[in-house]
Amino acid sequence: MSKMIAGRLTRLVLTLLVVSFVTFVGVNVLPGDAINALIPIEAQQDQEFVEQVREEWGLNDPMIVRYGRWLGDAVQGDLGDSIVTGQPVTDEITHRLPITLEIMFVAIGLSLLLAIPIGLLSAYREGRRPDRVISGVAQVGLSMPIFVTGLILIYVFALKLHWFPATGWNRLSNGIGPNLKTVALPALSLAITEVAVYTRVLRSDVITTLKENYILSARAKGLTDRYILFRHGLRPSLLTLVTVVGLSVGTLIGGTLVVEYLFAIPGLGKRIFSAIYQRDFMMVQGITILITAFYVVINTVVDLAYMVVDPRIRRTS
């Protein structure tokens, strides 16, 4: 097990290095000049002043030198300062990160809360009307882009029913009620697609599990269907679902960025969109590294979770 953990940590570090370098190169080769974000257009007529600013920010240094300097600071926890605001990138990330994480985790929790009982019901009623209805609804959920789902939810629940606000954000410090009202629609926009995915994955695995010999033996002993379904059928069928949940974190990160922009939520998504537009490469670099680290760590946790769900993996590690 220790060898597995060491291998995952090594992979994590290498992934972060590669992504940070590719992101740094990608941002720096975009059309335009970062100097436009540092000084007003009218001040750019003074070439001497422009060169002075470029020297102060190290923009005249070779790209590999600038990357090495950034990497050395990043290892010490310093992600640099925003070119646009002049504020430390770490401070802006710290301020916005809880919003993005809350939307993601509420979406995942809501998805699992709905998908597990629905998937079990669909598998238990395989081929019958409930199964056909659930499969049809899941297909619709898979076919709808997140931004379309979000617009529909805004129209129905915000503009027509007035149950939730269409835009804006209330932090937990403002009270749980106001916070849940602002997180409900963004999280539901993400969860609808994930519920469809998780339901179909779990349904398929439970159907296979229910055909195993030990399930037939349990039924022969007179155990109730509910007991068999939850005690003997669910746990062996969770391996694939755990994998899909881990992999879906990457999708949810991208979806959260879109949802934040759609609902005007001041999270990392809205900030990275504005940073790309303004060529605030320090901000783009910092947020990208954070997202990558989060994604890799989550997938490492998923690998370790296999050992809890399936003892056979623990014995062979």
C-alpha positions as CSV (number, residue, x, y, z in Angstrom):
1,M,0.0,0.0,0.0
2,S,2.9,2.4,0.8
3,K,4.3,1.7,-2.7
4,M,1.0,2.7,-4.2
5,I,0.8,5.9,-2.2
6,A,4.3,6.8,-3.2
7,G,3.6,6.2,-6.8
8,R,0.4,8.3,-6.7
9,L,2.3,11.2,-5.0
10,T,5.1,11.1,-7.7
11,R,2.5,11.1,-10.4
12,L,0.8,14.1,-8.7
13,V,4.0,16.1,-8.7
14,L,4.9,15.3,-12.3
15,T,1.4,16.2,-13.4
16,L,1.5,19.6,-11.7
17,L,4.9,20.4,-13.2
18,V,3.8,19.5,-16.8
19,V,0.5,21.4,-16.5
20,S,2.1,24.5,-14.9
21,F,4.7,24.7,-17.7
22,V,2.1,24.1,-20.5
23,T,-0.2,26.7,-19.0
24,F,2.7,29.2,-18.6
25,V,3.7,28.8,-22.2
26,G,0.1,28.9,-23.5
27,V,-0.7,32.2,-21.7
28,N,2.5,33.8,-22.8
29,V,2.0,33.0,-26.5
30,L,-1.5,34.5,-26.6
31,P,-1.9,37.5,-29.0
32,G,-1.3,40.8,-27.4
33,D,1.1,42.1,-24.7
34,A,0.8,41.8,-20.9
35,I,2.0,45.4,-20.7
36,N,-1.5,46.5,-21.8
37,A,-2.9,45.2,-18.5
38,L,-0.2,47.0,-16.5
39,I,-0.3,50.5,-17.7
40,P,-3.0,52.7,-19.5
41,I,-2.9,53.0,-23.3
42,E,-2.0,56.7,-23.1
43,A,1.0,56.0,-21.0
44,Q,2.3,53.4,-23.5
45,Q,3.5,56.2,-25.7
46,D,6.4,56.7,-23.3
47,Q,8.8,54.0,-24.5
48,E,11.2,54.6,-21.6
49,F,8.4,54.1,-19.1
50,V,7.2,51.0,-20.8
51,E,10.7,49.4,-20.8
52,Q,11.0,50.3,-17.1
53,V,7.7,48.5,-16.3
54,R,8.7,45.5,-18.4
55,E,12.0,45.3,-16.5
56,E,10.2,45.5,-13.1
57,W,7.9,42.7,-14.0
58,G,10.6,40.6,-15.7
59,L,8.8,40.6,-19.1
60,N,12.0,41.0,-21.0
61,D,13.5,37.8,-19.6
62,P,13.3,34.6,-21.6
63,M,10.2,32.5,-21.0
64,I,12.1,29.6,-19.3
65,V,13.7,32.1,-16.9
66,R,10.3,33.6,-15.9
67,Y,8.8,30.1,-15.5
68,G,11.7,29.0,-13.3
69,R,11.3,32.1,-11.2
70,W,7.6,31.6,-10.9
71,L,8.1,27.9,-10.0
72,G,10.6,28.7,-7.3
73,D,8.2,31.1,-5.7
74,A,5.2,28.8,-6.1
75,V,7.0,26.0,-4.2
76,Q,7.2,28.4,-1.3
77,G,3.5,29.2,-1.5
78,D,3.8,32.5,-3.4
79,L,1.9,32.4,-6.7
80,G,2.8,36.0,-7.5
81,D,0.7,39.2,-7.8
82,S,-2.2,39.9,-10.2
83,I,-1.1,42.2,-13.0
84,V,-4.5,43.8,-13.1
85,T,-5.3,44.4,-9.4
86,G,-1.8,44.2,-7.9
87,Q,-3.2,41.9,-5.2
88,P,-1.5,38.5,-4.3
89,V,-3.0,35.7,-6.4
90,T,-3.1,33.5,-3.3
91,D,-5.4,36.0,-1.5
92,E,-7.9,36.2,-4.4
93,I,-7.9,32.4,-4.7
94,T,-8.4,32.0,-0.9
95,H,-11.4,34.4,-1.1
96,R,-13.1,32.7,-4.0
97,L,-12.2,29.0,-3.6
98,P,-14.8,28.2,-0.9
99,I,-17.6,29.3,-3.3
100,T,-16.4,27.1,-6.1
101,L,-15.9,24.1,-3.7
102,E,-19.3,24.5,-2.1
103,I,-21.1,24.4,-5.5
104,M,-19.1,21.3,-6.5
105,F,-19.6,19.3,-3.4
106,V,-23.3,20.2,-3.1
107,A,-23.7,19.1,-6.7
108,I,-21.9,15.8,-6.1
109,G,-23.8,15.1,-2.8
110,L,-27.2,15.9,-4.5
111,S,-26.3,13.7,-7.4
112,L,-25.5,10.7,-5.3
113,L,-28.5,11.3,-3.0
114,L,-30.7,11.0,-6.1
115,A,-28.8,8.6,-8.2
116,I,-28.3,5.7,-5.8
117,P,-32.0,5.0,-5.0
118,I,-33.0,5.7,-8.6
119,G,-30.3,3.4,-9.9
120,L,-31.3,0.7,-7.5
121,L,-35.0,1.0,-8.4
122,S,-34.2,0.9,-12.1
123,A,-32.0,-2.2,-11.7
124,Y,-34.6,-4.0,-9.5
125,R,-37.3,-3.3,-12.0
126,E,-35.2,-4.1,-15.1
127,G,-37.2,-4.0,-18.3
128,R,-40.4,-2.8,-16.6
129,R,-42.1,0.5,-16.8
130,P,-40.2,2.2,-13.9
131,D,-36.9,1.2,-15.6
132,R,-38.0,2.5,-19.0
133,V,-39.2,5.8,-17.6
134,I,-35.9,6.3,-15.6
135,S,-33.8,5.4,-18.6
136,G,-35.7,7.9,-20.8
137,V,-35.4,10.7,-18.3
138,A,-31.7,9.9,-17.8
139,Q,-31.2,10.1,-21.6
140,V,-32.7,13.6,-21.6
141,G,-30.5,14.6,-18.7
142,L,-27.4,13.5,-20.6
143,S,-28.4,15.3,-23.7
144,M,-28.8,18.8,-22.1
145,P,-25.7,21.1,-21.9
146,I,-25.1,22.6,-18.5
147,F,-25.7,26.2,-19.6
148,V,-29.1,25.2,-21.1
149,T,-30.1,23.4,-17.9
150,G,-29.1,26.5,-16.0
151,L,-31.1,28.9,-18.2
152,I,-34.2,26.6,-17.8
153,L,-33.8,26.5,-14.0
154,I,-33.4,30.3,-13.9
155,Y,-36.6,30.8,-16.0
156,V,-38.7,28.4,-14.0
157,F,-37.6,28.8,-10.4
158,A,-36.3,32.4,-10.4
159,L,-38.3,34.3,-13.0
160,K,-41.6,32.4,-12.8
161,L,-41.9,30.9,-9.4
162,H,-39.5,33.4,-7.6
163,W,-38.3,30.6,-5.3
164,F,-34.6,31.3,-5.8
165,P,-32.5,34.3,-6.9
166,A,-31.3,34.3,-10.5
167,T,-27.9,35.7,-9.8
168,G,-25.6,36.6,-6.9
169,W,-24.2,34.8,-3.9
170,N,-24.7,34.7,-0.1
171,R,-21.8,33.3,1.9
172,L,-22.4,31.0,4.9
173,S,-21.6,33.9,7.1
174,N,-24.8,35.5,6.0
175,G,-26.8,32.5,7.2
176,I,-27.5,28.9,6.0
177,G,-30.9,29.8,4.5
178,P,-29.7,32.6,2.2
179,N,-26.7,30.6,1.3
180,L,-28.7,27.5,0.3
181,K,-31.0,29.7,-1.8
182,T,-28.1,30.9,-3.9
183,V,-26.3,27.6,-4.2
184,A,-29.5,25.6,-5.1
185,L,-29.9,26.4,-8.8
186,P,-26.1,26.4,-9.7
187,A,-25.7,23.0,-7.9
188,L,-28.8,21.6,-9.5
189,S,-27.6,22.7,-12.9
190,L,-24.5,20.6,-12.5
191,A,-26.3,17.7,-10.7
192,I,-28.9,16.9,-13.3
193,T,-26.3,15.6,-15.8
194,E,-24.4,13.8,-13.1
195,V,-27.5,12.1,-11.8
196,A,-28.2,10.7,-15.2
197,V,-24.6,9.4,-15.5
198,Y,-24.5,7.9,-12.0
199,T,-27.9,6.3,-12.4
200,R,-27.0,4.5,-15.6
201,V,-23.6,3.3,-14.2
202,L,-25.1,2.0,-11.0
203,R,-28.1,0.4,-12.8
204,S,-25.8,-1.6,-15.1
205,D,-23.5,-2.8,-12.3
206,V,-26.4,-3.7,-9.9
207,I,-28.1,-5.7,-12.7
208,T,-24.9,-7.7,-13.1
209,T,-24.5,-8.2,-9.4
210,L,-28.0,-9.4,-8.9
211,K,-27.3,-12.3,-11.2
212,E,-24.4,-13.6,-9.1
213,N,-24.8,-17.0,-7.3
214,Y,-24.5,-15.6,-3.8
215,I,-27.5,-13.3,-4.5
216,L,-29.5,-16.4,-5.6
217,S,-28.4,-18.1,-2.4
218,A,-29.5,-15.2,-0.3
219,R,-32.9,-15.3,-1.9
220,A,-33.1,-19.0,-1.3
221,K,-32.5,-18.3,2.4
222,G,-35.7,-16.2,2.4
223,L,-34.0,-12.8,2.9
224,T,-36.1,-9.8,1.8
225,D,-35.4,-8.1,-1.5
226,R,-34.7,-4.8,0.2
227,Y,-32.1,-6.4,2.5
228,I,-30.4,-8.2,-0.5
229,L,-30.5,-5.1,-2.6
230,F,-28.9,-2.8,0.0
231,R,-26.7,-5.3,1.9
232,H,-25.5,-7.7,-0.8
233,G,-26.1,-5.9,-4.1
234,L,-25.1,-2.2,-3.5
235,R,-21.6,-2.4,-2.1
236,P,-20.1,-4.7,-4.8
237,S,-21.6,-2.4,-7.4
238,L,-20.1,0.8,-6.1
239,L,-16.6,0.3,-7.6
240,T,-17.5,1.7,-11.0
241,L,-19.6,4.4,-9.5
242,V,-16.7,5.5,-7.3
243,T,-14.5,5.7,-10.4
244,V,-17.0,7.7,-12.3
245,V,-17.5,10.1,-9.4
246,G,-13.7,10.7,-9.3
247,L,-13.5,11.2,-13.0
248,S,-16.5,13.5,-13.0
249,V,-14.7,15.9,-10.8
250,G,-12.9,17.2,-13.9
251,T,-16.2,17.7,-15.7
252,L,-17.7,19.4,-12.6
253,I,-14.7,21.8,-12.4
254,G,-15.3,22.9,-16.0
255,G,-19.1,23.0,-15.4
256,T,-18.7,25.0,-12.2
257,L,-16.7,27.6,-14.1
258,V,-19.5,28.0,-16.7
259,V,-22.2,28.0,-14.0
260,E,-20.5,30.7,-12.0
261,Y,-20.3,32.9,-15.1
262,L,-24.0,32.1,-15.9
263,F,-25.3,32.9,-12.4
264,A,-22.8,35.8,-11.8
265,I,-21.2,34.0,-8.8
266,P,-17.9,35.5,-7.6
267,G,-16.0,32.2,-7.6
268,L,-12.9,31.0,-9.4
269,G,-14.7,30.5,-12.7
270,K,-15.7,34.1,-13.1
271,R,-12.2,35.2,-12.1
272,I,-10.4,33.0,-14.5
273,F,-12.6,34.1,-17.4
274,S,-11.8,37.8,-16.7
275,A,-8.1,37.0,-16.2
276,I,-7.8,35.3,-19.6
277,Y,-9.5,38.3,-21.2
278,Q,-7.2,40.8,-19.4
279,R,-4.1,38.6,-20.0
280,D,-3.5,38.4,-16.3
281,F,-1.2,35.5,-16.7
282,M,-0.2,35.2,-13.0
283,M,-3.9,34.8,-12.1
284,V,-4.5,32.3,-14.8
285,Q,-1.4,30.3,-13.8
286,G,-2.4,30.2,-10.2
287,I,-6.0,29.2,-10.7
288,T,-5.0,26.5,-13.3
289,I,-2.5,25.0,-10.9
290,L,-5.0,24.9,-8.1
291,I,-7.6,23.2,-10.3
292,T,-5.1,20.6,-11.6
293,A,-3.9,19.9,-8.0
294,F,-7.5,19.4,-6.8
295,Y,-8.3,17.1,-9.7
296,V,-5.2,14.9,-9.2
297,V,-5.7,14.7,-5.5
298,I,-9.3,13.7,-5.9
299,N,-8.3,10.9,-8.3
300,T,-5.7,9.7,-5.9
301,V,-8.3,9.6,-3.1
302,V,-10.5,7.6,-5.4
303,D,-7.7,5.0,-6.0
304,L,-7.3,4.7,-2.2
305,A,-11.1,4.4,-1.8
306,Y,-11.0,1.2,-4.0
307,M,-9.2,-0.5,-1.1
308,V,-12.1,0.3,1.2
309,V,-14.8,-0.7,-1.2
310,D,-13.1,-3.9,-2.5
311,P,-10.8,-5.8,-0.1
312,R,-9.3,-7.8,-3.0
313,I,-7.5,-4.7,-4.1
314,R,-6.2,-4.1,-0.6
315,R,-4.7,-7.6,-0.5
316,T,-2.9,-7.2,-3.8
317,S,-1.4,-3.8,-3.1
